């Protein structure tokens, strides 16, 4: 059984978000664009998944009736930039397809009906396109779908897998990674692909700087060339020159891991959030990811999976199986 709580940082008051029924587990969550609601997946005891929109102040909760079997349930939800539509995956005859839910009409439509399961669905910043990974050609490739025309085109066709996509803020490029940990950038208009960061051992998901000139990932900084021992730090890369710089927020300290410890760039591009020693930190940075001030610890409790509310200065994170929100 799992529950969702909201912590008011100023008063210390904690309040449980009230949802009818008990969950086996909760997945997600994802911020809605208004910064006041969360999109939350709930796996119920009846072997079905249920999706809710929940106000972070506890004032309302709405089940939006996206129900799938356990086999098709996923934490991949994608609210559109205007918050009116939600992408979600659903297994159809054993193949994970992309569905679109309209929040106003409460109706769902199936967007894809092609071979291969779909993963990592992400909206373009203007809401016109969606990108996803699919193994329809044998290994995972990136595909782009125009939501106005319904046309789909394959963006990448490398022999290995391409996944973990992340749109640049102008919507012109997507950073992604392959199955050996190499980070690439693909031009959306032309499909031209360039290597950005050579193969790394299990790097973190790319995050874009405010002007698209810099990409940051969590990466292992080795102590020597003989072994892979080292510490996980923030690696920034100039997308034009390929110049790499290590950002060491706290000397000799490591990010807790490279999976769900960040870094994640803030919507205004002025800060990065990350997790060190299982505590949530935020640090002021310039457009290139260089620190402009010391890191500030935001939590005294265990934290993981930070994400910024769209256009807000609030950070959502998980702690001991609960959801928390803290002001940066």
N, C-alpha and C positions, 0 to 999 in steps of 0.2 A: 504494500500500500504506500502511495506517495502523495504528498500534499504540496501546494504552492503557497508561499508566503511573500509578503511585501514588507520591507524594512524602511521606516522613516528615519533617515539619518539624523535629522535635527533633534527629534524627541526620543529616539530609540524605541518607539512603539512598533510592535510587530503585529501584523494582521493576516490571518489566513484567508486566501481567496476562496470563496465558497462555490463549490461545484457539486451538483447532485451526483450521487453514485460514487463508488470507490474505484480507484485505478489500480491496475497491476503496476503500471509504470507510466511516466510522462516523458514525451520526447519533444524536441525543439529546444527552447522556444524561439520565436522570430518576432522582431519588432514590427508593428504596423507603422506606416509612414507618419501618422499623427503623433507618435511618441507617447501616446497615452494608453495604448492597448497592445496586448500580446496575442500572437497566434500560437496556440498550444495544442499539441497532439496528445491524446490520451488513449492508452491501450487498456481496454476493459476486459473484465473476466469472461465475457461472452465470446472471446476470440475475435473481436472486432475492434477497429480503431475509430475513435471519434475525435473530431476537431472542433475547437472552441476559440472564440474571440473573447478575451477577458480584459476588463479595465484594470489597470495596475492599482487604482485606488480602491478596488473592491466594490465599486458601485454597480457593476453589471457584468454578466457573463452570458454568452449566447452560443449555443451549439449550432454549428452551421451545416451539420448533417453530411459531412464528408466521412463516409463509413466504408472501410475496406477490411478484408480479412487480415489476420495476423501476418500472413505471408507477404502481403502487399504493403504493409504499414511501413512508413519511413518518416524520418525526422526532416525530410527535405520539403519544406513549404516555401513558396515564393510569393509574398504579396507584391502587387504591382506598385510602382512609385507613387501612384495616386491613391493606393489603398482600396481600390474598388474591385480588384480581381485577385484571385489567389491561385497560383500553380500548385498542383499536388500530384504525386504519383499514385497509380493504382494498377494492380496486376490484372491483366485481361488474358485469360487462357495461358497463364504462366509467364507472360511478358509484361514488364512494367512500362505502362504508357503514361503520357502526360495529359492531365485533365485541367480544366480551367473552371473555377468557381466564381460566379458573379455575386458579390456580397449583397447588392440591392435586390436582385430578383431571386436570390437563393437557388439558382439553377446552375447545374454543372454541364459542361460539354467536353467531349473527348477530343483533344487536339491532334493526337498522333494515333496512327493505326498501322505502324510499320514494323518490320522485324527488328529484333534487338531491344533489350531493356534500356530505359532512359534514366540517367543519374545527374546529380549536381545541376539542377535547373536554376538559372539566374536570369533576371530581367535586365535589359539594357537600361541605362539611366533615364532615357526618355520614354520608356515603357513600350516602345514599338516592337522590339525584337526580344526573343528569348533564346538563350544558348543552353545546351545540355550536352552531356556525353552519352554515347550509345555504342553498343557493341554489335550493331547490325551488320557491319562489314567484317566481323571476326574479332577485332580488338576495339577497345573504346576509342572513339574519335569525337571531336567537337562538331556539333551541328548547330545551325542557326535557322530559326523560324521567324518569318515575318508575320506578325499577328494581324496585319491589315489584309494581306493577300493570301495568307495560308501557305505560301511557298516555303520550302525547306531546302537548304543547301548544306553540303558537307564542307566544313572549314578546314579540317586537318585530315591527313591520310597517311601518317607515319606508321611504320610496322608495329610499334608498341602501342601502349595505351596513352591517351591524352585525357586528363581529368583535372579536377580542382580549379575550374575556371574562375576568373575574377575580372570584371569589366573595369576599364579605365573610366575616369569620371566624365570624359567627354564622349564615351561610347564608341570611340574609334578603334580600340584595341582590347584584346583579351589576353591576360597572362594566365598560363596554365602549366601543369607539370606532367611529365611522362612517368612510366613505371619504374624508371631507375633514378628518379629524383632530379632530372634536369628541368629547369624552368625556361619556358619559351614565351614569346609574345607573337600573336597573330594579328595582322591587320584585317579588320572586319570587312572592309570594302573590297580588298584584293585577294585575301587569303594568303598573303605573303607571310612566311614564318621565319623568325629569327631566334637564335638561342640567346638567352639573356644571362643565365647562370649555369655553369657546368654541373654535371651530376653531383648531387650531395646526398648524404645518408639521411633519408627520411626527413626532408625539409618541410617547413610549415607552409600553409596556404598563402599565396601572395596577397599583399595589401598595397594599394596604390596611393601615392602622394597626391596632393591637391592639384598640381598642374600636369600630372602625367609624366613628369621627368624622372621620377624615382619610384622603384618598387622595393618593398621590404619583405623579408621572410624570416622565419626562425630557422637557424642553421647551426650545425655543430662546428665550433672552432676548435680544431685539434691541438693538442699540446705538442705533438711531434709528427713526423712523417712515417714513423714506424708503426704506430697503432692509431686506432680511431678514438682513443680516450680524449676527452676535452670537455668543454662546457657549451651549452646552448646559448647563443647570443642572437642579437638582431643584426642581420646583414642587409645593408641597403645597396642598391645598384642603380647607377645612372643608365637610363634606358637608351640614351643616345651614344654614350661612349663605352658602356660596359664597366666603368670604374666601380670597384667594390670598396665598401667601407664597413668595418665592424663597429657596432654601437654597443658599448658596455655600460649599461645604466648604473650598475653597482659593481665595482671592481671585484673580481674573483667569484662573482655570484652567477648562477646559471638560471635561465628560464626553467620553470618546473618540468616542462617537456616541450616538444615541437609540434604537438598535435592540437592541444586546446589551451595553450598559454599565451596566444598572441604571437607577434604584435598585431594590433588592429589600429589603423589610423582613424582619427576622429573625423566627423563629417566636415568640419571647417579646416582640417589639415594642420591644425596647430598643436595637436597632442597625439601621443600613442599610449595605448593601454596594453599591459602585459602582466604576466603572473611570474613572480619569483618567490621561491620558498613557500609556495602555496598561498601567497598573499597577493592581492590585486594592487597594482601600482599604475600611476599615470605620470607622463613626463612631457614637458613642453618641448616641441621640436620645430625646426624650420621646414621649408618646403622640400629640402633634401633629406630630411630625417635626422639631421644633426641636432643633438640636445641643445636647448637654449636655457635650460634651468635644471635643477636637481630633480630626481624622481620623488614623487610623493606617494606614500602608502595610503591606500583608501580603506583597507579592511584589516581587521585583526583576526578574521576567521579564514578558514580554508576557502579558496576561490579557484574557479576554472572557467573556461569557455566564455571570455568576455566578448561583448558586442556593444556597439554604440547605437542609441536610438537615432533614427534618421533626423538630422537637423537639430538634435538636442545635445545637451551636455550630461545626459544620464547614461550610465553603463549598466547593462544587464549581465549577470553572471550566475553561476551555479555554486552552491555551497552545501556540502553534506546532503545532497539530494533535494535541496530546496532552491527556489529561484529568488534572487535578490536584485534590488535596484539601488544604485548609489549615485549621488551627484559627483561629477568630476571636480 
